[in-house]
Amino acid sequence: MTSFNQIANLIFSSITINSLFNCLQSLVINGISEYKLQLLLKQLISLPHFYSLNIIIVGQLESFDTIYKLIFCLPFLKYNALSYGPWRVPLKLPLAINKQLSFIEYLNIDIAIILDELITILSYTPKLRRLTCQQLYNSTLHTQIRAIIVLPYLTHINFDRCHLQFAEFEIFIKKIGSQLRVLHFTTFDNIMFLDANRWQRLILQYVPRLQKFEFEYDEKIPHIFQLGPHHQQLNRFTSSFWLKYQWYLQLQTDALPFSNNRITYSIHSYKNKWYHAYEHMKNDIYYQQDKSIIITSKNIQNHLIPSSGDVELIATNRCDFEQYQSFIENIKSLFQLVQITCLNIDLCYSSIDLFIDFICNLPNLDSLSISCWPLLELNISFNTQSKLQLISNNNKITKVNLEKVVDTKQVQFIINLCPRLEFLQVRCTNNMNIELFICFIIMNYTAKSLSYIRLLCLHFPRADEKTIETIKNMIDSGKLLRNYSVNRIVDKIYLQWK
């Protein structure tokens, strides 16, 4: 059977680039041999409109030197991406001299290289605006870092799976970071990157124009988890410096089979959350005065900046109940150090008992999102009932998002758990009776089980204007609410009242 690589080589070996290709602007090359690729790159030099080149190399490779030399000779090239598996192939290019410079503005390097080699590549691209490097390793020497050319247009950097030491990363950023506006950085196995104060000093002194910062640190959790100094300093990522830039701390626990459990610590630039529209409605001075602000698509778009910082915990589980329970018990000491305010949890392989224990460890929780439900036990143990009552009396949860709701028992459980609930968002199934569900919520409000609720959002795929009219007629005919409004934004229905 002929392989894809053989077909690619056959096609490119039979093509001669001439004036017929003068209109060619972009090319993706996948699976070509090193020799055929070099021949093709030499022919591409003559094309007057060729600006984008994406190369995916498969198979044995001796060197990147000639390939990059030919790429840098393409006179009109603006974008280049080069990918080559996980194998390490040394790059021995010399530093560029002026006559060898390229006009590339967007560079994606998906090959295993060390920092010295990256510096060499960058010496050929003084016009570079965006850099992505997905397999960057420690340098052997720092001499080339001192000799790096100026990159005055470089505003975006994405380092994925970065293996640098923080000290090396600092040296690099200090040389080229003054004009950076966007920085994406993912790493692991080096706890120095969890030093919030060190990041703060680096950004303030050397990256003053940084606007968007996306950082992820992945940590494997051993069978016996012990808090380290880096865990005890995580709250420093919630200081006024981080809030000023609207960069927020997020933790993600991922329980996996065979004890491959992990925690990802990340910093994210502001992203609109499901509850932010309600937060702005509640904090709006006009709403505080007359309670008449109406949720619309326009005011949702106009209110995208949160008033305070949130620390979110995303809890996912892909192992059985006993393993998950052991994992949560193992790491619960971490939750006492970080003031988690938002919880996004998947309860598919969990239980009500474990969920309640989870909530007990998060006393600062203000918003809760449940993506998948366990089977609700009909008979909750006396011990669990006591914990549920204690949490109900003491928790601060005011906003809840429920996905895949199939039974009002699930919602009633949340109502009992969160008596201070102000905003409830529910993703409804197509066969759910919207009118009956709204009546159920209003009955709980009237009965004082939901004394504080003021906004209900129903994510209903079949929502239309007829749905809105039906809801209004039901409320008016039954005199269920006095001062209220019902609005639809795409497939979401907002029911709001004083």
N, C-alpha and C positions, 0 to 999 in steps of 0.2 A: 504493500500500500504506500502510495506517495504521501509524504508528510507535508504539513503546511509550510515548513521551512524550505523544503525542496521546491515547492510550487513558487514560493516567493523568490527564491534565487533564480529559478527558471524565467520568471516574468521579467525581473530586473536585468538579467543578463541579455535579454533579447531587446531591450529598449535603449535607444540612443536619444539623449536629450539634445534637441535642436530648437530651431526657431518656432516649431509647431507648439512648443511648450512655453512660449513667452508669457502667456496669460496665467500660468500656474502660480498660485499664491501660497498654498498650504499642502503639506504632505505628511502622512503617517506611515512609517516604515516598521514593519513587525516581522521578525523572524529571519532577517537576511543575514548572511554570513559576513564576517568582518571584511574579507577581501572584496566582496561584491558591494558592500556598503561604501568602502573607500572609493571604488570606481564611480559609484553613483554620485557621491558628494562632489567629486571633481567636476562632474558634468553640470551640477546644479549652480555652479558659480556664474554661469553665463545668463541665468534667468533674471530679467530686470524687475519682476514684480514678486519674487519669491520671498515671503516674510515669516513663514511659520513651519517649523520642522519638529516632528515628534518621532523619536527613534526608540524602539524596544528591541534590544539585542537578546537573542537566545542562542545558547551553545557556547563552545569554547572561545575564549577571547585572550589574546596575548597582551594587548596594551590599548589604553584609551588615548595615547599621545597623538597618533596620526589622525584619529577620528576627530578629536577636539581641534587640532590644527586646521583641518578641513572645514569644520563647522565655523570656526572663527574667520575663515576666509570668505564666507558667503556674504557678499557686500550689502545685501538689503535685508538680511535676517533680523527680525525683531524678537521672535519667540523660539526657544529651543527647550525640548524635554528629552532627556536621555535616561533610559532605564536598563538595568542589567542585574537581575537576580540578587542573591545575598553574597555572592562570591567576591572575594577581595582581589582586585587587579591593580597593581601599583600604577600611579600616574607620575611620569617623570618629565613633564613639560618644564621648560625654563620660565622664569618670570618674563612677562611681555615687555617689549620695547614699543615705543610710540607707533611705529609704522605697522605693527601687528594688531592694532586694536580693533575690536569688533563693535558693531552697533546694536548688539543684542540688548533688549530692555527687560525681557522676562525669561528667567532661567530656572528650569526645574531639573535638579540633579538627583536622580534616584539610583545612585550607585554607592557602594561602600567606599568612602574616602576618609582620609584624615584631614585635620584642619590645615596643615601645611599645603596639601593639594588643593583644598578649596580656595585658599589665599591665592595660589598660582592661577587658578581658573578665573578668579575675580580680577586679577591684574589685566586680563584681556577684555574686560567688559566695563569700561568707565561710564557707559550710558545706562547701566543697569538700574531698573526701578523696582523689580520684584524678584526675590530669591527664595526658592524652595529647595531644601536639602534634606533628604529622608534617611540617610544612613551615615551620620557624621561621627567620627571617632577621634580619640585623643591624638595630639601631635607628638612627634618625637623631638622637635626643636621649636623654638619660638622666634628664631631669627627673621623668618619671612613675615611674621605678624608685625614686626617693627617696620618692615619695608612696604607695607600694604599701600596701594595707591588710594587716592581719595575717590569715594563713590558718592558724589553730591546729589544724585537723583534717587538713590536707594531709599525707599520709604516702607517697603513691606518685606519681612523675613518670616519664613516658616521653617523651623527646624523640627522634624519629626523623627522619633526614635533616636534622639541625640545621646551620644555616649561621652560627651565632653565633661571634664571637671569644671566646677563653677569658676575656678580661677582662670582657666583657659577661655571660657565663655566671656568672662569679664574683659579680658584683654582684647578679644575680638570686638565686642560691643563698644568698648572705649575708642577703638580706632574708626569705626564706621557708623556709630549709632546716633550721631547728633541730629540727623534729619529723619530718623525712623518715626513712622506714625502707627504701624501695625506690627506686632510681634506675636507669633504663634510658636510655642515651645513645648515639646513633650519629652519626658525623660523618665529614668527609673534608677534604682540602686545607688543613688547618691543623695543622702539626706541633706547635704548642704544647700540644695536647691529649695528646701523648705524653710530657709531663713528669710522671713519677711523683711526684716530690717536691712539685710544685705541687698535684697531686690530694691527696696525703697531708695537706698543710697545710690545704687547704680542708675536707677531711672531718673532721679532728681538731678544728678550731676552730669550724666552722659546721654540720656535719652529724653530731654526735656519736652520734646514735641509728641511723645507717644500718646496715642489716643485709644487704641484698642490693644488689649493685652489678654492673650489666651494661653494659659499655662496648665499643664497636666503632669502630675507625678504619680507613678504607679508603684504600689508597695505590696509585695507578697506577704500574707499574714501567716506566721508559723502556727503550729498546733497550740503552743502556749504563747500568748501575746503579752508582751510587756511594754509599758509606756516608756518611750525614750524622750530625751530633751527636745527632739524635733516635734513630737506630738504635743508637748507642753507649751510650745510656742505658736501653735496654729492660730490661736486667737489674735495674734498680731496681724494676721491678714484681714482683720475686721476693724483696724484702727481708722482714724479720720483720714489718713492719707489715701487708703484704698476706697473709702466711701466718696471722697472728693472726686476721684477719677471714675467712679461708678464701676469698680471692679469688685466682684463678689466671690466669696469662698463657697465652694461646693465639695461635698464628700459623696463618693459612691462606693457602697459596699456590694461586692459581687461574690455570693456564696456558690462555689463550684464543687462538683464531685471530686473525690480523692484528695480532699484537703487542699485544693488549689485556690484557696480563698484570697481575694485581693481587695485593697482599698485604693481608690484613686482620689487624690487631693487635687483640686483644680481651682484656678482663678479664671473667671469669665467676665468679659465686658457685659454691660447691661443688655439683657434680653427681656422682651415683654413676656410677663407671666400671665397665667390664666386669671389671676386675682387682681392684677394691677388696675384694671378698669374700675373695679369696685373701690379700691383704695383711693383713687383720685376722686371718685364721686363722693366718697365719705369725707375726704379732706377739703373738698372744694368749699370756699367761703360762702358761695351762694347756696350750696346744698345745706350747709350748716344753718343758714338763716331761714330758708323757706322749704327745704326738702323737695325742691321741684326740678332738680337736675335730671334729665332723661338720658339713659344710655343710648347712644347712637354710634354708628360707625365713625362719624367725624370726630366726636369727642374722645372716642377710644384712641384714634390715631394721634390726636393732639395731646394726649396725656400718657406719654411713654416713659416718663422719668419717675422712678419710685422715690418716696419721701425719705426712706431710711433703708439701711442695708439688711439683706436677708442672708442667712446661712442655710443652704439647702442640703438635705441628705437624701440621696436616691438609693433605695435598698432593693436589690434584685436577688433572686434565689433560683438556682438550678439544681439543687440537691434535695434529698428527702428531708422530712420534718426533723428527725433526730439530729442530723448533721447541721441543719440550719439553726436549730435551737442551741447546739453547742457553739456554733460560730458567733451568734449574737451574745451569748454568755461570755465568750472569750474576749470580745472587744467592747463591752458596754462601758468599761472604765474610760474609753476614749470619749464617749458622749458626755461625760462629766466635765471634760476640759473645753469642749467647743459648744457654744450656745446655739444649738440647732433651732431655727425658727420655722423651717419648711421641711416637710417630709413627703417624699414621693415613694410609695411602697407597693410592691407586687406581693399579694397574699395568696397566690395560686397554690403554692406548696406549704403554706403556713397554717396556722390555726388561730382561733379567737384568743385563746389563752396566751399564745406567743405574741400576738399583736398587742394585747393589753400590756404585757410586760415590756414590749418595745416602747409604747407610749409613756410608760412609767419612767423610763430613762431619759425622756426628753421634756423636762419641765417648762422650757421656754417656747414650746411649739405653738405657732400661731396659725399655720395653714397646713392642711392635710390633703394629699391626693392619693387615691387608691385606684390602681390600674387593673387589678384582677382580684376577685373575691374567693375566699375559701368557702366550703360548704358550712353554712351557719348551723352550729349545734343547737338542737331544740332544747336540750337541758344543759345549761351552763352550771358548772360546779359552784358550790357555796363560796369557795375561796376566790374564784374568778368574779363572782357577783360582788363580793366585798371590794375587790380591786377596782372593778368597774365603777362602783359607787364613789370610791375615793378619787379616782381620776375625774369622774364627772364633776365632783365638787371643786376640784383644784385646777384642772387644765385651763389653758388660755386660748384654745382653738376657736377662731372666729370665722375661718374660711375653709370650705371643704369642696373637693372635686371628686366625683364618683364616676368611674368608667364601668361600662358593661353591667349596668344595674338591670336585674331581671326580676327582682322581688322587692316589694315595699318593706319587707322585714330587714333588708340590708340598710335601707334609709332610716328605718326606725331605730336600728342599733346605733347609727351615727347620731341621731337626734338625742338618744339617751346618753351617749358618750360626750356630746358637745352641746350642752345647754346654752352656751353663750354664742352660738352660731349666728353670724350676721349675713353671710353670703354662701349660698349653696349652688353648685354647678353639677349637673347630672347629664351623662350621655345616655340617651334613651334608645331602646331598641325599636325597630320599625313596628312591632306589634304591641307596643306599650300604649295604653289609653292615657293620653296626655291630660284630658279633663279630670279623670279620676285621680291622677297623680297630683295635680295642682290642688284639688280639693283636699287630698290627704295632707299636703303641706300646710294649707290654710287652716285646717282643723287643728293641727299641732300648734300653729301660731295662736289661734283663738283660745286654745286650752292652756296657753302659757308654757307649753313644752318648748316652744321656740319663741321666747319673748323678744329676742333681739333681732331676729331675721328681718331684713329689709329688701333683699334682692335674691331672686331665683332665676337661674339661667338653665334652660333645657336645650341640650344639643340634640336636635331632632332632625334626622336626614330628610324627612318628608315635609318639613315646615314650609308653609306658604302663607299668603295673605288670608286665605280661607281659614287656616288654623288660628290666626290671630283673632279673626271675627268670632269664631266659635268660642274661644277662651273669654273674650269680652262679654259675649251674650251669657255665658255660664255664670260669670262673676256678678254681672248686673242683675240677672234674673233671680239669683239666689242671695243677693245682697251680701256677698261674702267679704268684700272689701269696699272701702269708701274712696279714699284718695290713692289711686294706683295708675300705672301706665303699663302697656304691653307693647313691646317693639320686637321686630325681627331683623337680625343682621345675618344675611345668607341663611344658614340652617340653625341658627341659635335664636331662641326666644327668651327675651328678658322680661320678667314680671317684677315690677318695682312698686313699693308702696311705702307710705310714711310709717 
